[in-house]
Amino acid sequence: MAKVLVIEDDAQTAQELQAALSDYGHQVELADNGRQGLLRAAGETYDVIVLDRMMPGGLDGLAVLSTLRTAGVATPVLILSALSAVDERVRGLRAGGDDYLSKPFDFIELTARLDALLRRRDGPPAAVTGFQLGRLDMDLLTHTVRLGGQPVDLQPREFRLLEYFFRNQGQVLTRTMVFEAVWDYRSDERSNVIDVHISRLRKKIDPDGTAPLIHTVRGSGYVFRAAE
């Protein structure tokens, strides 16, 4: 369970966030404007902050964030915003945000991103040199992949995609999360680039007759795990 501060001026959105995150097991506190949110964030200890980008009253999300970082408050911050343009995302991240989620959003993606921020807060994971799942082995030192002991020839992007799946094994990963981790904000998310690369990767690590490792979660994204 984490202590979460939600700074959101829209009452309905704030209540929905509080209900969803509380159901997920978090302790949630609300602030309905930038000034109140700033006072709470600076005066109390939270595990993570969910911060609305656009708020009235002269103290918007970026102003709150910049003030917190200047004051030395290092609490992870997930920015929520109806502004989805690349430049706006970059502004939010450069202002000190740890992640950026565009409205409208799915709560499953919100909770997945918060989980990632909380894991990061707990410190970097121990150095990993490789992964193994079923018959599939990945060696990060030699940059090789083997399936049942036989080498699998992956393109650089496919290798990065597989590594991301391994590092988040068992977690539901939305298309946006995969896109941002393996590609970058300059790419066109509306293209079929993710589908093409996942299809190619599946053919290489899930050849005919073997149990699939990359599973599609309808309406949500993908999960990487051994077949049940």
C-alpha positions in Angstrom: 0.0 0.0 0.0 1.2 3.5 -0.9 0.3 6.9 0.4 -0.9 8.9 -2.7 -1.6 12.6 -3.1 -4.0 13.4 -5.9 -3.9 17.1 -7.0 -6.9 17.5 -9.3 -9.3 20.4 -9.6 -12.1 18.5 -11.3 -14.2 17.0 -8.5 -15.5 14.0 -10.5 -12.1 13.0 -11.8 -10.6 13.4 -8.3 -13.3 11.2 -6.8 -12.9 8.5 -9.5 -9.2 8.5 -8.9 -9.6 8.2 -5.2 -12.1 5.3 -5.6 -10.0 3.4 -8.1 -6.7 3.8 -6.2 -8.3 3.0 -2.9 -9.8 -0.2 -4.4 -6.2 -1.0 -5.5 -5.1 -0.8 -1.9 -3.6 2.7 -1.7 -4.2 5.4 0.9 -5.4 8.5 -1.1 -5.6 12.1 -0.1 -7.1 14.8 -2.4 -6.2 18.5 -3.1 -8.5 20.4 -5.4 -6.1 23.2 -6.4 -2.5 23.9 -6.9 -1.9 25.9 -3.8 -3.4 23.3 -1.5 -1.6 20.6 -3.3 1.7 22.4 -3.0 1.2 22.9 0.8 0.4 19.2 1.3 3.1 17.9 -0.9 5.7 20.1 0.8 4.5 19.6 4.3 3.7 15.8 4.4 5.4 12.7 3.2 3.8 10.8 0.2 5.0 7.8 -1.7 3.8 9.2 -5.1 1.8 12.3 -6.4 -0.7 12.3 -9.2 -0.7 15.9 -10.5 -3.1 17.5 -12.9 -1.3 19.6 -15.5 -3.9 22.3 -16.0 -5.5 24.0 -12.9 -7.0 27.5 -12.5 -5.9 30.0 -9.9 -2.5 31.0 -11.1 -0.7 27.9 -9.9 -0.9 25.1 -12.5 0.6 21.7 -12.4 4.0 22.7 -13.8 4.3 25.6 -11.3 3.5 23.2 -8.5 6.1 20.7 -9.8 8.8 23.2 -10.3 8.3 24.7 -6.8 8.5 21.2 -5.2 11.7 20.3 -7.1 13.3 23.6 -6.2 12.4 23.0 -2.5 14.1 19.6 -2.7 10.9 17.5 -2.6 11.8 14.3 -4.6 8.5 12.5 -4.4 7.8 10.7 -7.7 5.2 12.6 -9.7 2.8 11.3 -12.4 1.4 14.2 -14.5 -2.1 13.9 -15.9 -3.0 16.2 -18.7 -5.4 16.7 -21.6 -2.4 18.1 -23.5 -1.0 15.1 -25.3 1.3 16.8 -27.8 5.0 15.7 -27.6 6.2 19.2 -26.7 3.8 19.2 -23.7 5.0 15.8 -22.5 8.6 17.0 -22.8 7.8 20.2 -20.8 6.3 18.1 -18.0 9.2 15.7 -17.8 11.8 18.5 -17.9 10.0 20.4 -15.2 10.7 17.4 -12.9 7.9 15.0 -13.7 8.7 11.3 -13.5 5.9 10.2 -15.9 3.2 11.7 -18.0 -0.2 10.2 -18.8 -2.6 11.9 -21.3 -6.4 12.2 -20.6 -8.6 10.3 -21.2 -6.8 7.4 -19.7 -7.5 3.8 -18.5 -7.2 3.2 -14.8 -5.3 0.0 -15.5 -2.6 2.1 -17.2 -2.6 4.6 -14.4 -2.1 1.9 -11.7 0.6 0.2 -13.9 2.5 3.5 -14.2 2.2 4.2 -10.4 3.5 0.7 -9.7 6.5 1.4 -11.9 7.2 4.7 -10.1 6.9 3.0 -6.7 9.4 0.3 -7.7 11.8 3.0 -8.8 11.3 4.8 -5.5 12.4 1.6 -3.7 15.8 1.9 -5.4 17.4 0.4 -8.5 17.1 -3.3 -8.9 20.1 -5.5 -8.4 22.3 -5.8 -11.5 20.8 -8.3 -14.0 22.8 -10.0 -16.6 20.2 -12.2 -18.1 16.7 -13.7 -18.0 15.0 -17.0 -18.4 11.4 -18.0 -19.0 10.5 -21.5 -20.0 12.8 -22.5 -22.9 13.7 -18.9 -23.6 17.0 -17.5 -22.3 18.3 -13.9 -22.8 22.0 -12.9 -22.0 22.5 -9.2 -21.7 26.3 -9.4 -21.6 26.7 -11.4 -24.8 23.5 -9.8 -26.3 22.2 -13.2 -27.3 18.9 -15.0 -27.1 18.4 -18.8 -27.2 15.2 -20.8 -27.4 15.7 -24.4 -26.3 19.4 -23.9 -26.6 19.2 -22.7 -30.2 20.2 -19.1 -31.1 17.4 -16.7 -32.0 18.4 -13.9 -34.4 16.8 -10.7 -33.2 17.0 -7.2 -34.6 18.1 -4.4 -32.2 14.6 -3.2 -31.6 13.3 -6.7 -31.1 16.0 -7.3 -28.5 15.0 -4.1 -26.7 11.3 -5.1 -26.9 12.1 -8.6 -25.4 14.2 -7.1 -22.7 11.4 -4.7 -21.7 9.0 -7.7 -21.5 11.4 -9.7 -19.4 12.0 -6.8 -17.0 8.2 -6.4 -16.5 7.3 -10.1 -16.6 3.8 -10.8 -15.4 2.8 -7.1 -15.6 0.1 -5.8 -17.9 1.8 -3.3 -20.3 -0.3 -1.0 -22.4 0.6 -0.1 -25.9 1.6 3.4 -24.8 4.0 2.0 -22.1 5.6 -0.3 -24.6 5.9 2.5 -27.2 7.5 5.0 -24.7 9.9 2.4 -23.4 11.1 0.9 -26.6 10.7 3.7 -29.1 10.5 7.4 -28.2 8.1 10.4 -28.3 9.2 11.3 -31.8 7.7 8.2 -33.2 4.1 8.1 -34.5 2.1 6.0 -31.9 -0.8 5.8 -34.4 1.2 3.7 -36.7 1.3 -0.1 -36.6 5.0 -0.2 -35.6 4.3 -1.9 -32.3 2.1 -4.5 -33.9 4.6 -5.3 -36.6 7.5 -5.7 -34.1 5.5 -7.8 -31.6 4.3 -10.0 -34.5 7.9 -10.5 -35.6 9.1 -11.2 -32.1 6.3 -13.7 -31.5 7.2 -15.6 -34.6 10.8 -15.9 -33.4 10.2 -16.8 -29.7 6.8 -18.5 -30.0 7.3 -20.7 -33.1 4.5 -23.0 -34.2 3.9 -25.8 -31.7 5.2 -24.0 -28.6 3.3 -22.3 -25.8 3.0 -18.5 -26.3 4.9 -16.2 -24.0 3.5 -12.8 -25.2 -0.2 -12.6 -24.5 -2.6 -10.0 -25.7 -4.8 -8.5 -23.0 -7.9 -7.4 -25.0 -8.5 -3.6 -24.5 -5.4 -3.2 -22.3 -2.1 -4.3 -24.0 0.2 -7.2 -23.4 1.6 -9.4 -20.7 4.7 -11.5 -20.9 4.5 -14.8 -18.9 4.6 -18.5 -19.3 1.5 -20.2 -20.7 -0.8 -21.6 -18.0 
